[in-house]
Amino acid sequence: MALSHIKNFASNESGAVTVDWVVLTAALVGLGLAVMSVVSGGVENLSTDIGQSLADTDPLSDPFTDNVVFTDTE
C-alpha cells in the first residue's frame, strides 16, 4: 500500500506547472531589479537637475524675458 502511494506521488505532475511559474516570476523580478539598478542613477541625476532648476526659478519674474525673438528677414 505504501509503495502505491509513493509511485502515485512520483508520477503526479500537478506541481510542475507551479514550479515553472515560480521560476518565471523570480526571473521577472530579477530582471526588474536589474533594470531599476541601471536606470536609477540617471533618474536620480535628472530629478536633481529638475529640482535645482525649480529652486532657481523666481515665480514673480516673467519667464519669457530671456527668450529670443525671431524676426522675419525677408
Rosetta blueprint (number, residue, H / E / L):
1 M L
2 A H
3 L H
4 S H
5 H H
6 I H
7 K H
8 N H
9 F H
10 A H
11 S H
12 N L
13 E L
14 S L
15 G L
16 A H
17 V H
18 T H
19 V H
20 D H
21 W H
22 V H
23 V H
24 L H
25 T H
26 A H
27 A H
28 L H
29 V H
30 G H
31 L H
32 G H
33 L H
34 A H
35 V H
36 M H
37 S H
38 V H
39 V H
40 S H
41 G H
42 G H
43 V H
44 E H
45 N H
46 L H
47 S H
48 T H
49 D H
50 I H
51 G H
52 Q H
53 S H
54 L H
55 A H
56 D H
57 T L
58 D L
59 P L
60 L L
61 S L
62 D L
63 P L
64 F L
65 T L
66 D L
67 N L
68 V L
69 V L
70 F L
71 T L
72 D L
73 T L
74 E L
